[in-house]
Amino acid sequence: MIRRLFPRTAAAALGLWLFAAGAGAADWPQRSVRIVVSAPAGSSVDIVARVLAEGLRQQWRQAVVVDNKPAAGGTRGGAEVARSAPDGYTLFLGYNGPLATAPALYARPGYDVAKDFVPVVLTGSQPNLLVVNAALPVSDLGELIAYARSHPGKLNYASVGNGSSSHLAMEMLKQRTGVDIVHVPFNGGPPATQAVIGGDVQLLFAAPSNLLALVRAGRLKAIAVTGLKRFAPAPDVPTVAEQRVPGLGDFEAIAWNGLVAPAATPVSLVHRINSDVNALLASTAVRKKLFDAGIEAGGGTEAAFRELIAAETRKWREVIRVTGAMLD
């Protein structure tokens, strides 16, 4: 898991020299900034990336390019950024999977989160929404668990990728209730959602941003949200915990995303990016854009984001251990 440090290019060396010489964060950026996104276009993480890119272009007066790299549960994009020059021009917008669960799921994810990245800022969060195919004869969580128990191994669930909150939330639910439901991973939310609509799989935990319109249109049925309180954009959908299914009284599985930079990125530059993103996320217009997409705007310090990553890593490592969900 521990990545060996690669020799930096001459351009990277020059960039570091400029910081040391005093060019610093105040003079950055001098060219376009690339945000590598660990999810496909149209996903909830991609929505966050594009809202940020639009606002940061105006702040920084430089192009901000969104580069989607969803392969291998987001770890391929993470590995690329981990090897990038620590000059602020390549950032990684990751989520639970590549930033918190990959170390337990993969023997060799291509990077060590704690050693190869510096946390910058939490950008957004949301509960997962549990949806089922509209034809499935269930209307709440108790009915779904009963149906799964009477049809062991006959139900398939989609996830947005191996190691995602979408994947592990269902594994935790399976472990606590003893149901047998088969995992079918997809490369992001849009294809997973279409598979549920089409009946190729029957259920899905995923970020609500891509699901709520489909629920309102009757193409999917919403069963539960995974926060400890109801989700404001979908107030009629009960939480998992409040449906009083044995073993699920404290169930919580939040999907979150945030920016990290390659290790050794100058502290002054990390502070600059954190400050600029916090200012953007505090704006009424940006918060509304994210809320309308079912996403709660993030923000906060680098230290707070580091603590979140560490806490989530501990939590899901135990789930992975108990469920045997390791991928290689």
C-alpha positions, 0 to 999 in steps of 0.5 A, a space after each residue: 500500500 505504501 507508494 515509493 516516492 517517484 523522482 519529481 520532474 524538473 517542472 515540479 522542482 522549479 515549482 517548489 523552488 519558487 515557493 521556497 523563494 517566496 512566490 508562495 500562495 499569493 502568486 498562485 495559480 499562474 496556469 490552469 488547475 486540474 481537479 481529478 474526480 474519482 467518479 463519472 460525469 453526472 455523479 453526485 461527486 461530479 456535480 460538486 466538482 463542477 460547481 466548485 470549478 465554476 466558482 474557483 475559475 472566477 476566484 482564481 482567474 484561471 481555468 479549472 479543469 474537471 478530469 473524471 477518473 472513476 476506474 477501480 473504485 476511484 483509486 486509479 485517479 487517486 494514484 495518479 494525483 499521489 504521483 503528481 507534483 505537490 504544487 497545487 495544480 493537480 488536486 483530487 476530489 475523492 469520496 469515502 471509497 478511495 479516501 477511507 475504505 480503499 486501505 482495507 479493501 485493496 491490498 495495493 490501492 496505489 497510494 497510502 492515504 495518510 502518507 501520500 495526501 494532505 487533506 484540504 477541505 470537506 466539500 460535501 456530504 449526504 446520506 445514502 438513499 435506499 431505492 428499489 425497482 418500482 415493481 418490487 412488492 415492498 414499500 418499507 424497510 421491514 417489508 424489504 428485509 422480509 422479502 429478502 429473507 423469503 427469497 435468499 440469494 434471489 435479489 441483486 443490489 447495485 453499487 456505484 463501485 467497490 468500496 463506495 459508501 453505496 457498497 458498504 452500506 448494503 454490506 453492513 445492512 446485510 450483516 446486521 439483518 442476516 439477509 442474502 443479497 448479491 452485490 453487482 458493482 457498477 462504475 458510478 451512480 448513473 449506470 447503477 441507477 439505470 440497472 435498477 430502473 431496468 430491473 437488472 438489479 433490484 435495489 441500490 444505496 446511493 447519493 440522493 442527488 441522482 435518485 430523487 427526480 426518478 422517485 418523484 416520477 415513479 420510476 423508483 421507490 424510496 425506502 429509507 435514508 441512511 442519516 440519523 435524521 430525515 433528509 431535508 430534500 426528501 422529508 417524507 422518506 424515513 431513516 433506516 434507524 426509525 423503521 425499527 428493524 432489529 439490528 438497525 437502530 443506530 444505522 448510519 452511512 453518510 456519503 461525503 467528498 473532499 479535496 486532497 492534494 499530493 503530500 509535500 504541497 506547501 502548507 501556505 498553499 493548502 491554507 489558500 485553497 482551503 480558504 478559497 473553497 470555504 468562501 465558495 461553499 459559504 455563498 448562498 448561490 453555491 449552497 443552493 445549487 448543491 442543496 437542489 442536487 441533494 448535497 449538503 455543502 461542506 467546509 471547515 479546516 484541514 484538520 477537521 477533514 483529516 479527523 473525518 477521514 481517520 474516523 471513517 477509515 476506522 469505522 469501515 475497516 471494521 465493517 469490511 473485516 466483519 463482512 469479508 468485503 475485501 476485494 484483493 
